[in-house]
Structure formats: structure tokens, C-alpha cells
Amino acid sequence: MLHWQSNFPVTGKISRNLRIGKTRTPAVAFASSSHIHQRSLRYAVLGAGFAGLSVAWHLLEHSHTDLHVCVDVLDEIGVGGGASGVSGGLLHPYSPKVKPLWLAAKCWEETLRLLSIAETNNGVLNQSSNVFIARRKGILRPVVSLKNMSVMNDNAQNSLDSCRIRSINEDAARRLVPDISVPSNLAFYMPDAVNIHPQGYLEALYLACETLAKEMSSVGLGEKEINFHKRSIDHLLELEGEYDAVIVCLGARSTFLPELSGKLPLRTCRGIVAHLHLPDNIREEFLEHSPSILSDAWMAIQNPRNVYLGSTWEWKSCNYSQNVSMEEASKALEELIPKASAVYPNITKWDFNGAKAGLRAMPPLTGNGSLPLLGQIDDLIGQTHKSKFWLFSGLGSRGLLYHAWLGRLMAQAVISCDEDVIPPELRSWRPKLIKKG
């Protein structure tokens, strides 16, 4: 099986029993009282994937330096133990489901910033593992259909300055990826796109949160803390009164919470990603400068002789385990290899080296595209008085792009106790849901 986890699957300060009894006050936004250092705020972030760790980082970053702030990250599996840690890691701002363009632009910029922050902590990770955070070789997308061509032509005409799209012919594509097949003699190349190793990135981001907490504690009057708790949450209300705010960032697992079951307009989809390795007796490896490949099946290149291939789509699944049986893996390869070989025939020479799976939380389709769900959910779980409950879910297959900027908005809304910080497009799911209730 594929060894996806690094040598420390649970990072940070670990506590089985959460500390209770700290002084609590209502959350405030950027206050400046001379007595502000006497206040203490406690936040619980449920989930240690893209959404959860982005929210945790921004809760620390945007809290007033004179406030005592404690952020507890709770996840029953570990950092990156859900769908985030198994995702493809192909980062670019273009998709027919990412609308409007301002959303893609803001998300792209903030994700690059968080990526840079995580990379500064990669040296700590490399003491125990040889995991890259980002491979900046671009992404190549051969045209395989008229619909694909139309979408990419539109994206190319409206591309961001920081992530260009170039149309190239088959000869140019083969200079990037030898032996690639370009059926329509047209491919789109995004040289600024990035291939991120999700597990390595998430672990580095958590370490960055620890570093930020220490740095902020050293310059302000208020101490900053972040702690990881390997703990499952069976009911949201078991946290009532323990925290100023609880932010649910559990992805598909949020639909299994009793208080939210049947109340969220989310669809679940299990996806399997295969790890392929080129046998030692075969020389036709990817070049060091070769970009990753995006097609009906994507290929995220790890190095010239290792690639992640994905992903399958099993709708309405309730299985969020990363483990994949040999039967599941065999069926996944039967689906993925033909799609991949249509643009890269040599993939049939590669050997299977394991697989992992993730359960995605897919958002509803709206007039603005498929947008994640953000907002306050006190009215969905019943009357509460001591804690505020928030939701950040539905990242779908674009979680890597969305997570950074939306995590920032979520944290700012929590700190200020103001849901209007979140754009209405990202809260539009709530009125419809309340009318059905």
C-alpha cells in the first residue's frame, strides 16, 4: 500500500482531555482597550484538513496581539487524515465551476501566500521525511473534447497575470512531456500552476501555526496557543460552553453529526487515488522539468519515476476511510488507466504501488458555480447561549484553491461575530435551508 503519511501522523501538542475552566468572554474584533490582555478567547476548530488548518492559521494571525487566544484543533484521525490529505494537489485557478473570476483570483493569491508560509517550515519536516511541499513545473492540459476546448479558450482569454495560460501544439507539448498524445493538436499549458503534496503541505502549515503562536506571544501582552487533540466529536453540543466559538471544518464528516444530519445541501463522493511507480528496467521516465497532466484522469508527478493518478467518483458513499481494498484498487485502475493512457500511453508500463481514498463534500450547483458553504449554524443545531457555532464545508474537488482565502473570511467572521464579513454568495445556502425546515 502507498505510504502517504509522514513519520509523524499527529503533529503538535496532543491532549486526550481538553482543558476546561479558562476565563471566557465574548469574541471581539481588533479591540484596543488597555485591559484587553486580561481577556481570553478559546476556539475549537473541528477538522485538520485544508479548511480547518486555514481557519486555525487565520484565527491566530487576525487576533489582537494583546488578547490571550487558544485554538484547539480536533480531529479523530490526525493532520491531513481526511480527503484533504489524499487530494491530487494540482493548484490552478481555472475551472468552469469556479465563478465569478474575482473569487478564483482572491483564492489563488491567498493560497500561494499560505503555501509560501508552509514552505518556510518544510526544513523541520525534512529532518524525518523527504517530502516536497510544492513542485513548480506547471500543468499541461491536452484538449480531448470540444467542450474542453471551449472552456480552456475562455479561461485563456481571461487568465490572471499571475497564472498564465498558453495554447501550444503537439510538438511543443512533447518538448515538455515526451511521448504525450495530443489528439486535437492543441494543449493548454499553465507554467505558473503548482503541484502541491497535500500531506506535506498540511503538516508544514500546522507547524507554521505553532511558530506563529510563539512569535505573537513574544511580542504582545496576550499569549497565543494552538493545540492538536486527536479526538472524535459525536455531538456538537458536547462542546457547548467550553469554547467561545466552534468552527466545523469536517468536510463530508460534518454530515454525520446528529445536529447537522440531513440539514446541509451537500453530496458525498468517494474518490480513489493510485500511486504508480516506474519499474527500474524502464527508461521512459518523466523529465525533471515535465509538468503534471490534467485530463479526464489527472497525473500529479512526484518525481521522474513516481506519479499519483486520480481520481474516481463514487457518489453517495459514506465511507471516509483512507484505506482501499485490493478489489477497490483494481476497479479504480480499470477506470483510470484508459483515461490516462489516452493522453500519456506510456502510463501502461508503470506499476501499481498502492492507493488511498477520500470522501469529498461536494457543494450544490448555484448560479455562481459550485461554492462552498460558510456561515453561522446556531439556528440549525438548536438554541445555544455560551458558544457560537460556525460551518466551513463543501470544498469539493477545489478545496486546495478555495481553502486559504475562505478560511481567512471564516476566521474574520468568527473573531468579529459578524457573518456579513462573508460574501452573500457563500451564505446563500442558508435561507433556502431554513425555509425547508
Salt bridges, closest charged atoms under 4 A:
GLU61 OE1 - HIS62 NE2 3.64
GLU61 OE1 - ARG113 NH2 2.95
ASP72 OD2 - ARG42 NH2 2.93
ASP72 OD1 - HIS229 NE2 2.95
ASP75 OD2 - ARG253 NH2 3.02
GLU76 OE2 - ARG253 NH1 3.55
GLU110 OE2 - HIS58 NE2 2.85
GLU110 OE2 - ARG113 NH2 2.75
GLU110 OE1 - ARG408 NH1 3.65
GLU119 OE2 - ARG136 NH1 2.90
GLU170 OE2 - ARG174 NH2 3.71
ASP192 OD2 - ARG164 NE 2.99
GLU223 OE1 - HIS68 NE2 3.94
GLU225 OE1 - ARG19 NH2 3.04
GLU225 OE2 - LYS22 NZ 2.82
GLU225 OE2 - HIS68 NE2 3.07
GLU238 OE2 - ARG231 NH2 2.95
ASP244 OD1 - ARG24 NH2 3.82
GLU284 OE2 - LYS349 NZ 3.29
GLU285 OE1 - ARG305 NH1 2.98
GLU327 OE2 - LYS331 NZ 3.57
GLU328 OE2 - ARG270 NE 3.22
GLU335 OE2 - LYS339 NZ 3.47
ASP378 OD2 - LYS388 NZ 3.86
ASP379 OD2 - ARG430 NH2 3.09
GLU419 OE2 - ARG430 NH1 3.59
ASP420 OD1 - ARG427 NH2 3.72
